[in-house]
Structures are given as C-alpha cells and as structure tokens.
Amino acid sequence: MTYSLIIDGKAIDARESFDVINPATGEVLAACPQGSVADLDNAVAAAKRAFPGWAAKPDAERQEALGKIADLIEAYQAELAALITAEQGKPQAGPGAPFEVGGCVAWTRVTQGLSVEPEVLIDTDEERVELIREPVGVVASITPWNWPLMIAVWHVMPALRAGCTVVMKPSPYTPLSTLRLVQMITEAGILPAGVLNVVTGDAEVGDRISGHPDIDKIAFTGSIATGRRIMERAGSTLKRLTLELGGNDAGIVLPGTDMSKRMEDLFWGSFINAGQTCSCLKRLYVHEDDYDAVCEGLANFVGGIKVGNGAEPDTLIGPLSNKMQFDKIVELVEDARTKGARILTGGEKPNGKGYIYPLTIIADATEEMRVVNEEQFGPVLPVIRYSDLDDAIARANALEVGLGASAWGNDPGEAAKVARKLVAGTRWVNRHGVLNPTVPMGGVKQSGIGVEFGEEGLREYTTVQILSIAK
Ligand code: NAD
C-alpha cells in the first residue's frame, strides 16, 4: 500500500517521506509522505475555491454525501481497523480498533441527520428578522494519535454537513488511517474536488495552519500546550476555534460504596485504549474505610486482562502508541515509586522491542506524585485515600483542567449530587468516559473551548448571520 496526500481531488506524492512505526513491535510499518508548507498552502487554496459551491448545495445533497461516506467506512471496516491496530496499537478485540471504526460510522450517520434551521426572530407588519447559521468557511482539522480516525471524523463530518470545506492534518504518529479514508472518499467520487483535502506534517505545517489568512476555523484535538500555541497564533486572523484539549479526570467513590459489581465499568473507564483517551479516569479518590477493598478489587480485575500486540485475537489492551508516551509512563511510575507509592500490580518496564506496558495499579498515591497531578495518558491508575468527602471534591477540582469527572455510589441520586460539584465538561455517575454522538462533549477550564457532537457541535461550524428585512 502506498499513501499520498490528497489535494484538490488529486493524489500528491510528496518528495520526502517519514516512517510510521508499529507500536506493538517497534518496527517500521510504512513510509508516509511528508507534507510541506507549500502543500498546505495548495490544499487551503483548493478548499477556498471549493467553498462557495459546496456551501450553496442543498442540505439534502450534503446529507446524502455523508450517508455515502458512512456506507464506505462500513464497507471497509476491517481494512481500516487493521490499519489502526498497526499504526496506533489498539486491539482488534474489546473496545479496540473495530469499535473505533464503528464509532466513525455512527458519528457520521448521526451528523448526517442533524440540521440547524434558520430562526425567525421578528415578524411584524414592518419587518422580518431571521437568524441564519451560515457555514464558517475553510476549516482545518488537526488531530492527535490516540483515536486517529474517530477524532478526524468528529471534526470533518459536522464541517462538511454545515457546508464548510476542509483541510485535515493528522498526527505524524498515526497518519495512515486518515490518508486511507480520504483516498477512499476521493476515489469513490463522493465529494467535489477540493472539499476534503489532507496534508501531513508536524509543528511547521501546524504553525502555518494557525497563522494562515485563508483558514476560517480550526478544530483541534490535542495537548493543552499545542492548543495554547494555536490560540495565540490564530489571534492574528481572529479564527474561530474549537479546542478539545487534555484532561486529568478524577473519579470519587462515595463512602460505603460497594464497588465489587462495578469493577468492569471502572476498569474500562480508566484503561480503554491503554489509558490513552482524553476522557479516561486518571485519578481515583476512595474513602479510607473502603480503600483496601477497592485497591484489591482493581488489582484482581486487571490481572485477568490480556495486554499485548493488538493484532492477536485475545489481546484486550494494546501497547502505548509511541516511544514518547512509553518513556513518559515509565518516568511517572518511577516518580511515584520513589515518593512512596505501593505498586500493587504492573509497574515494571518490559524488555520487548515495542511499547507494551503492563496494567498498573498504584496505591498510596498522593498529589505530590506526577502520576496524579499530570495527565499521564497510560495504563496506570493511581488510587488516592481520603477521609472527608468535601475535601476529596476540592482535591478533584484543584487542577487547571476540567474535561471529565465521575462519582460512584450505591445510590445514583446521592452520587449525582457529588458529580454536580465536580468542575468538568462531563460529569458521569457510576460510569466514566461514555460518549454519544447526540450528546455535546467539551472541556471547561483549560481543557478546551467549545463542544463537539449533536446540534451544539454542528453550530460550531457556522457563524450567526442576520437577515433583516424592512417590509
Ligand atoms: P499534540 O498537541 O502533541 O499533537 C496534536 C496535533 O497537533 C498533532 O497533529 C500535531 O502534529 C499537531 N501539532 C504539533 N505542533 C503543532 C503546532 N505548533 N501547531 C499546530 N498543530 C501542531 O497532542 P498529542 O500528543 O497528539 O495528543 C495527546 C493529547 O491530546 C492529550 O493531551 C489528550 O488529552 C489530548 N486529547 C484530547 C481530546 C479531547 O477531546 N479533549 C481527545 C483526544 C486527545
């Protein structure tokens, strides 16, 4: 398989390439074309040319296009899922790569069915005033490596549905599934040339995107540091931004909660995709009276989960996605160990070539440890003891981030009262990280600006424009 950039409906072979690594083996998976600033400029010019025509299409035509894209993703589910396992690591089994591709289909179909109708604000004998949401223009989508195809779909489908044209820039760690999807859509002739373009690259191309005069909006999912940089640079052209950034989600187990029946939900809420999910539970607060039972339950549960190469059929958790992430997890676990944490299970760096790391439960964790106060993004769960519920809530809320949070209790109503006190974009009760294409998702505090999904998410690809008529 060879991969190309897609600009203005044409496959473009870049002069240079870079290696994409399979994180389960550490071996080179494929050569990926290296996009340049000039490629990016060409893609933006194509998207700008295509915009008026695409924006003027009747809604039904854009909806039909999204329906065809969903059918295409569904038809190629196995191929795309194999590619995601190979470039990103998540397994074929469990909530892994086929689940990610299934999510792409679901999100595309739900977005197909959404619309934002004009509203009549005033209608009198003298005047009629309408609020119309027009497509914002050329959208750049910048995506991370953890759910590479699904997050691309989260950006692109509402943009296309609203009438925008798009330039995508995937993460250099995981560009292949995105390049393949755009290639499929292009070869199937679903969209007019220039409506959907893809260029690879890293910070240099990213910086060109955030300063580009002809990009009207950026949808960015990634780290807080990069989000800040994009926001600063986008100021020069006052671009619209949706920023979905990092989190460090806390969960609080209410005093006296029997967690024995909830271990599976707690596990997947923390460890899906080897913990490399923005809305994974990353710090668990447990009352001192229940502390030992919850720690022991977690350690026993993770003992039954197979970690390894995601291409093997019984693997439920794959490797970390890249060396940078692997090294970071090793460092954070060592930091916790030296500061007095008890590693109940896992915590030992394996000697393989790939980036497989064992599931790790850390007891006696405290806020002095980096694994608690930094977003760790790995298959590691620190469990923190508390004695007073209000104090636990304050500690959960103490960080600068606020993406998700959860409260766990025997009585969901009581747990919901605690959840309401947590400052986060989504507060779950007796579950964590559950997303739905009809439910808006976004961060508060420094976890982001704006929301994705549902009509609220679709509106982010529009600008409010008024039509004011004197009769
Ligand atoms: P990252 O910020 O390093 O990279 C994200 C993307 O930005 C990549 O495509 C990268 O090439 C690009 N980029 C790099 N420098 C840039 C620049 N100067 N200008 C513009 N773009 C640039 O993040 P990552 O390591 O790929 O992803 C992990 C992070 O993403 C975690 O913090 C995680 O929490 C966050 N995340 C958030 C959500 C959410 O919905 N809130 C979802 C998934 C991941």
Residues whose N, C-alpha, C, O or C-beta is under 5 A from the ligand:
A	BS01	NAD	I142 T143 P144 W145 K169 P170 S171 P172 G201 D202 A203 G206 D207 T221 G222 S223 I224 T226 R229 E244 L245 G246 G247 C278 S447
